[in-house]
Every structure is written in C-alpha cells, then in structure tokens.
Amino acid sequence: MKDPNPAESVSFRQLLAGNANYRRIWFGEVASWLGDWFNAIALYTLVRELTGSPLALGLVFLTKMVPFAVASPLAGLLVDRFNRRRLMILADLLRAVVVLGFLLINEASDLYLLYALTGLQVILTAVFIPARSASIPNVTSGGELLTANALSAATWSTLLAVGAALGGVATEWFGVRVVFVLDSLSYLVSAVFLWRATIPQQTETGASIGTVKAALGELARGWRYLWEHQQVGRMALAKSTWSLGGGALVYMLALLGEAVMPGSPALGIGLLYGVRGLGTGIGPIAVRSWLPDEKRWPLMMGIGIVISGLCYVGVSVVPWLVVLALLVVLAHAPSGANWVASTVLLQKRTVDSFRGRVFSAEWLAVTLADSVSILTASLLLESGAISLRTGILVFAVVQILCGALWLGLVVPAERCEALTSR
C-alpha cells in the first residue's frame, strides 16, 4: 500500500529486491512485452509481404488503436469495480489463445482475419493496461512509486529495442509462425507471475455494475471527475498531445525501415523500432536521475514534444542510416520522459476508486490521437499525394505545433494552480 509519508526514491535494485509483488508484476511485463514486440514486427512484415500497400499497413496500426479506444471506457469501469489481478490474468490467458489465430493467415484474402484477431487482442489489452497502471500505486510505497514507473517505462523501451531487433531477426530467419507461437507463450508466462502476486485494492471489488443505466452513470462520474479535477485532466492529455504528430511518425518508421533496407525489410523495421526503444528507455531514467522535481515536469513535457518534432525534421532529410538512427533515438527520449512523468502525476493526483477510469480515459485520448494521425498519413501516402520523406516532415511540424500549444496553455495553468495551492 502507498506510504502516507513518502521516503527518498529507492534504486531499481532495491525496488526489485524488496518488493515481491511489484517484482512479480514486472516479470510478467517483461515476458508479455517481449512477445508483443516480436508479434508487432511479424505482423508489419506479413502485411507488407502480402499486400505491399501503405494503407493496409496503416490499417494494422489503426486496428491496434480503434478497438482500444472503443473498449477503454467500459474497461476502466471494470478495473474500478472488479479484482484487477484476476482481470489481468484472464486477459493474458485469452490473449494467449487469440494470437495463435494468426497462424491461419496465409494470403491477402485472409487479412480480414488478421484485423479481427488484432482487434480482439487489443480489446483484451484495453482491460489489462489500465488494470496494471492502477495497481502500481497499491503495491508500492511513496518512495517506490517514481522508481516503479521509471523501471516499467524503461523496461518497455528496452524490450522495444531488444524485442523489435530480435523480432526482425526471428521473423527473417524462422518466419512469422514461430514468432506468433512465442507471443502466445509470453502471455502464459505473464499470467503465472500475476497469479503469484498480491495486489491490494481500495475499491468495491466484485461489486456488480448493475443495469446499463447504472454503468453509464458510473462512466459519466469518471468523466466528471476529470473535468472537476483539471490537474488530473491536463495530465491525461499529455501522451495524446505527443501522439497527434507522433502517431503518424511511428507508423512511418515501419515504411522507412523497409526503404532503408529493401532487401531485408524485417531487419530494417526492427532496427528503426529498436533505436526508438533505446530512446524511450533513456527518457524515464533521465527524469528519475536528473529531474526529480515534479513541479518542473509539465514544462519538460512541452519542450520534449517540440524536440521530438525537430528531430523528425532531421529524419525527413537525412539519407545516412547511422545519423538517421541517432535522430530517432533523440526524438523518442523526450517521449519516454513524457510517458513516465504523466503516469506518475496521474497516479498521485487520482484517488484509487477512480484510477481505472482515469487511465482508460487517458488511453482513449491517446488512441484517438494516434488513429487520426495514422489514418491521415496512410491515406496521403496511399493516394500518392505526398512522399514518405515529405510525410515525415509534415507530421514533424504538427508535433512541434502541439508542443508549442502545451507550453502556451498547460504550463501556465500548472504554474497558476501551484501558486494558488500555497
């Protein structure tokens, strides 16, 4: 449970050695995230091999987001009313079955099945992610919370780097079928670790949601909570502000990976997603080590969004692979910092009984921003209205503008609230 008198932040080693419940959640994250990145590279490669269409690839990204957005409100309510640990275990077991369905996809006419299975996998993930995010404050003390979130974010990033790179190699050497089986096994490993964890919960666990009207009323309470607690609502928009431009840029990294290594597209995609993971891993560690003052985080987020956009301006014009990879690292370090800082502030500012709905609302905003960004980019590329490099430049400028809006609107509001609360 959360300590009312937070201590100095503990180290990563101290957290993992001293907190068995967080350690078990973390081991589960390691297993499932590694499998997910193997899965992602395999899916992107499979779609490009079967169709060669930018729009078909864009639809994979959208299928990983739109069902998430649709399911998020109900998922948040489930997370606030039922046992979070059991929900996560159930989601893991069902996902282990769903991803095996990708083994049935053999030709372009089977793509409907790929999209359907991806959507189902994402709906289950929409329950798992807010349940995990809402659980972290319940298994950590005040001195462990920032470290736990920084470690989770750094782990996600490291496994993106390692998983994307290894996923590219595995897909190239062993084929997509082996990769899908490995992803299924990763969910089973995650479920075993969660089964051994104890996760306290300050909510009405096991309570019935009741009628549809009652459920809608509970959802409305969650949205009112965000509106009435604007310091929570602002942080719930931090990730989506980055995603308005960044969603399309991440999508176009897959196309760029194929362009820079046309003879081995899986390796090219894996390389660029791997260096993206390296960048997002640097950000959380830097925040914990160099910027522990939470009052400075909103300013850091806005500056980081602008820096990400500027780096992608460089990506749009640089032809050299090594420099391009370095720019991708530098672009995603601020996104990793944004991610962990906004997550910690949301966890601290939100009461436990609303935490599931708040995190699901945050993910709804992120997925909607990503979806609009990716759909726009994929349609422009498919129609031939813009080239890949021009598309990267356009959405880099969008990201810079989003960062400027955050600096002009959110940062002054945060400062004003800090002054009035003294």
Stockholm file with secondary structure:
# STOCKHOLM 1.0

chainA/1-422         MKDPNPAESVSFRQLLAGNANYRRIWFGEVASWLGDWFNAIALYTLVRELTGSPLALGLVFLTKMVPFAVASPLAGLLVDRFNRRRLMILADLLRAVVVLGFLLINEASDLYLLYALTGLQVILTAVFIPARSASIPNVTSGGELLTANALSAATWSTLLAVGAALGGVATEWFGVRVVFVLDSLSYLVSAVFLWRATIPQQTETGASIGTVKAALGELARGWRYLWEHQQVGRMALAKSTWSLGGGALVYMLALLGEAVMPGSPALGIGLLYGVRGLGTGIGPIAVRSWLPDEKRWPLMMGIGIVISGLCYVGVSVVPWLVVLALLVVLAHAPSGANWVASTVLLQKRTVDSFRGRVFSAEWLAVTLADSVSILTASLLLESGAISLRTGILVFAVVQILCGALWLGLVVPAERCEALTSR
#=GR chainA/1-422 SS CCCSSCCSCCCHHHHHHHCHHHHHHHHHHHHHHHHHHHHHHHHHHHHHHHHCCHHHHHHHHHHTTHHHHHHHHHHHHHHHHSCHHHHHHHHHHHHHHHGGGGGGCCSGGGHHHHHHHHHHHHHHHHHHHHHHHHHHHHHSCHHHHHHHHHHHHHHHHHHHHHHHHHHHHHHHHHCHHHHHHHHHHHHHHHHHHHHTCCCCCCSCTTCCCCSHHHHHHHHHHHHHHHHHCHHHHHHTTHHHHHHHHHHHHHHHHHHHHHHHCTTCHHHHHHHHHHHHHHHHHHHHHHHHHHCCCGGGHHHHHHHHHHHHHHHHHHHTTCCCHHHHHHHHHHHHHHHHHHHHHHHHHHHHHSCHHHHHHHHHHHHHHHHHHHHHHHHHHHHHHHHTSSCHHHHHHHHHHHHHHHHHHHHHHHHHHHHHHHHHTC
#=GC SS_cons         CCCSSCCSCCCHHHHHHHCHHHHHHHHHHHHHHHHHHHHHHHHHHHHHHHHCCHHHHHHHHHHTTHHHHHHHHHHHHHHHHSCHHHHHHHHHHHHHHHGGGGGGCCSGGGHHHHHHHHHHHHHHHHHHHHHHHHHHHHHSCHHHHHHHHHHHHHHHHHHHHHHHHHHHHHHHHHCHHHHHHHHHHHHHHHHHHHHTCCCCCCSCTTCCCCSHHHHHHHHHHHHHHHHHCHHHHHHTTHHHHHHHHHHHHHHHHHHHHHHHCTTCHHHHHHHHHHHHHHHHHHHHHHHHHHCCCGGGHHHHHHHHHHHHHHHHHHHTTCCCHHHHHHHHHHHHHHHHHHHHHHHHHHHHHSCHHHHHHHHHHHHHHHHHHHHHHHHHHHHHHHHTSSCHHHHHHHHHHHHHHHHHHHHHHHHHHHHHHHHHTC
//
